[in-house]
Amino acid sequence: MIEIHQLNKSYGTNEVLKAITLRFEEGKVYGIVGENGAGKTTLFRCIAEMEAYKGTITASKTPLKDYLGLLLTEPFFFSKITGREYLQLLCNARSVEETNFDERNIFDLPLGQYASTYSTGMKKKLAILGLLLQGNTYFIFDEPFNGVDIQSNMIITEIILKLKALNKTVLISSHIFSTLKDTCDEIHLLKNGQFEEAVQKEQFHELEAAMKDVSIGNKIDQLGLK
């Protein structure tokens, strides 16, 4: 469980998150959606203790950051570290004894190659694999499907469902609504730094239609395509 109470985050005079109060339960997958700049990544960084904030964030296992696997939109890699060394580094950080990385390399990544030379999709897959090998209790995936091939997207979807079955707590942000429909139990709409709506699975189609209407409207007609 992760519980957030009256979370506020500002950068100078720019108030990004406003009085956020939410509870994320074990064994559930939560989608966090909103336009660019709505505050999704800032929320994730606050939960991971990468940002200072006002309010409280508590969890059933503490300190939260020691049980949290955070996938950022653009994972960072040192310039001279191979894929295998990266996985070893993440395992060492959690005191996990793991040496058979080749057998657990479900994405068929070139682990002997410098991670910094990987494509965008390969970097994301390596980062996901590392977080999984750590044996975390909580997972935050910020745009896990962007830049990844279709086959790997299917694997990531099944990974998320497996984490749910293992009673993990999973938070996902994605601009690909179909991936949220396939994985999430609830979707929370973040707008202007506040959560406006929480939608259950049976109402996902209504949220998708509403978001399309807001995002698209008559913009296509404005193009005057002929």
C-alpha positions in Angstrom: 0.0 0.0 0.0 1.1 3.5 -0.8 -0.9 6.4 0.8 -0.5 10.0 -0.2 -2.0 12.8 1.9 -2.2 16.4 1.0 0.8 16.3 -1.3 1.8 19.7 -2.7 4.7 20.4 -5.0 5.8 23.8 -6.4 8.8 25.0 -8.5 9.1 28.6 -7.4 5.7 30.2 -8.0 4.6 27.3 -10.3 2.3 25.0 -8.3 2.5 21.6 -10.0 0.7 19.4 -7.6 -2.1 20.6 -5.4 -3.4 18.8 -2.3 -3.1 15.3 -3.8 -4.7 12.6 -1.6 -4.7 9.0 -2.9 -4.3 5.4 -1.7 -2.8 2.7 -3.9 -3.6 -0.9 -2.7 -1.6 -4.1 -3.1 -2.5 -6.3 -6.0 -3.8 -3.5 -8.2 -2.6 -1.6 -11.2 -3.4 2.1 -11.4 -3.2 4.2 -14.6 -2.3 7.9 -14.2 -3.3 9.9 -17.3 -3.2 13.6 -18.2 -1.9 16.0 -20.8 1.8 16.8 -21.0 2.7 19.0 -18.0 -0.2 17.8 -15.9 2.2 16.7 -13.2 2.4 12.9 -13.7 6.2 12.6 -13.7 6.5 15.1 -10.8 4.1 12.9 -8.8 6.2 9.8 -9.5 9.4 11.6 -8.5 7.9 12.7 -5.2 6.8 9.1 -4.4 10.4 8.0 -5.2 11.8 10.7 -2.9 13.6 12.4 -5.8 11.8 15.6 -5.1 11.1 17.6 -1.9 7.4 18.2 -1.3 4.8 19.2 1.3 2.4 16.6 2.7 3.0 12.9 3.5 3.7 9.7 1.5 3.6 6.5 3.5 3.8 2.8 2.6 3.3 -0.6 4.2 7.1 -1.2 3.7 9.5 1.5 4.7 11.6 3.3 3.6 9.5 3.3 0.5 12.4 4.0 -1.9 14.1 0.7 -0.8 11.2 -1.3 -2.1 10.3 0.8 -5.2 11.2 0.2 -8.8 10.9 3.4 -10.8 11.1 3.4 -14.6 11.6 6.9 -15.8 10.6 8.0 -19.3 14.3 8.2 -20.3 16.4 5.9 -18.1 19.9 7.0 -17.3 23.0 4.9 -18.1 26.6 5.5 -17.4 28.6 5.8 -20.6 31.0 2.8 -20.0 28.7 0.2 -18.4 27.5 -2.9 -20.3 24.0 -4.2 -20.1 25.1 -7.1 -17.8 27.0 -4.7 -15.5 23.9 -2.5 -15.3 21.8 -5.4 -14.2 24.5 -6.4 -11.6 24.6 -2.9 -10.3 20.8 -2.8 -9.7 20.9 -6.2 -8.1 23.7 -5.1 -5.8 21.7 -2.1 -4.8 19.0 -4.4 -3.4 21.5 -7.0 -2.0 20.1 -9.5 -4.5 22.4 -12.4 -5.5 21.9 -12.9 -9.2 24.5 -14.1 -11.7 22.5 -15.9 -14.4 21.5 -12.8 -16.4 21.6 -14.5 -19.8 18.9 -17.0 -18.7 16.6 -14.2 -17.4 17.2 -11.9 -20.4 13.7 -12.2 -21.7 14.1 -9.3 -24.2 17.2 -10.9 -25.8 19.3 -7.8 -25.2 23.0 -7.7 -26.1 24.2 -7.7 -22.5 27.9 -7.5 -23.4 27.4 -4.2 -25.2 27.6 -0.8 -23.6 24.0 0.2 -22.5 24.6 3.8 -23.7 24.8 2.5 -27.3 21.4 0.8 -27.1 18.4 2.1 -29.0 15.6 4.0 -27.0 13.5 0.8 -26.8 16.4 -1.4 -25.8 17.3 1.0 -23.0 13.8 0.9 -21.7 13.7 -2.9 -21.8 17.0 -3.1 -19.9 15.8 -0.7 -17.2 12.5 -2.7 -16.8 14.5 -6.0 -16.6 16.7 -4.5 -13.9 13.8 -3.4 -11.8 12.2 -6.8 -12.0 15.4 -8.6 -11.0 15.5 -6.4 -7.8 12.4 -8.0 -6.5 10.6 -4.8 -5.6 7.2 -4.5 -3.9 6.1 -1.3 -5.6 6.5 -0.4 -9.3 6.1 2.9 -11.1 6.3 2.8 -14.9 6.4 6.2 -16.6 5.5 5.6 -20.3 6.8 2.0 -20.4 5.4 1.3 -23.9 6.8 4.3 -25.8 9.6 3.5 -28.2 9.2 -0.2 -27.7 8.4 -2.8 -30.4 5.0 -4.5 -30.6 6.3 -7.9 -29.4 8.0 -6.3 -26.3 4.9 -4.3 -25.6 3.0 -7.6 -25.3 5.6 -8.9 -23.0 5.5 -5.8 -20.8 1.7 -6.1 -20.6 2.0 -9.6 -19.4 4.7 -8.6 -16.9 2.4 -6.0 -15.4 -0.4 -8.5 -15.1 2.0 -11.0 -13.4 3.1 -8.3 -10.9 -0.6 -7.8 -10.1 -1.0 -11.5 -9.5 2.0 -11.4 -7.2 0.2 -8.8 -5.1 2.5 -5.9 -6.1 1.4 -2.3 -6.3 1.8 -0.9 -9.9 1.4 2.7 -11.2 1.6 3.4 -14.9 1.4 6.5 -17.0 0.8 6.0 -20.7 -0.5 8.0 -23.7 -1.5 4.7 -25.3 -5.0 4.2 -23.9 -5.3 0.6 -25.1 -2.3 -0.5 -22.9 -4.1 1.0 -19.9 -7.3 -0.8 -20.7 -5.4 -4.1 -20.9 -3.6 -3.7 -17.6 -5.3 -1.3 -15.1 -7.9 -1.7 -12.4 -8.4 2.0 -12.1 -7.4 5.1 -14.1 -7.0 8.4 -12.4 -7.2 11.6 -14.5 -4.7 14.3 -13.4 -5.4 17.8 -14.7 -3.8 21.1 -13.6 -2.1 19.4 -10.7 -5.2 17.8 -9.2 -7.0 14.5 -9.7 -10.3 15.2 -11.3 -11.7 11.7 -11.7 -11.1 8.1 -10.7 -12.5 5.6 -13.2 -13.2 1.9 -12.7 -12.5 -0.7 -15.4 -16.2 -0.9 -16.6 -16.1 2.8 -17.3 -12.8 3.0 -19.2 -14.5 3.4 -22.6 -16.4 6.4 -21.3 -13.2 8.1 -20.1 -11.5 7.3 -23.5 -14.3 8.8 -25.4 -14.3 11.9 -23.2 -10.5 12.3 -23.5 -10.7 12.0 -27.3 -13.5 14.7 -27.4 -11.4 17.1 -25.3 -8.1 16.4 -27.2 -9.4 16.3 -30.7 -12.7 18.2 -30.9 -12.9 19.8 -34.3 -9.1 20.1 -34.8 -9.0 17.7 -37.7 -11.7 19.7 -39.5 -9.6 22.9 -38.9 -6.9 21.4 -41.1 -9.1 21.6 -44.1 -7.8 18.3 -45.6 -9.0 17.5 -49.1 
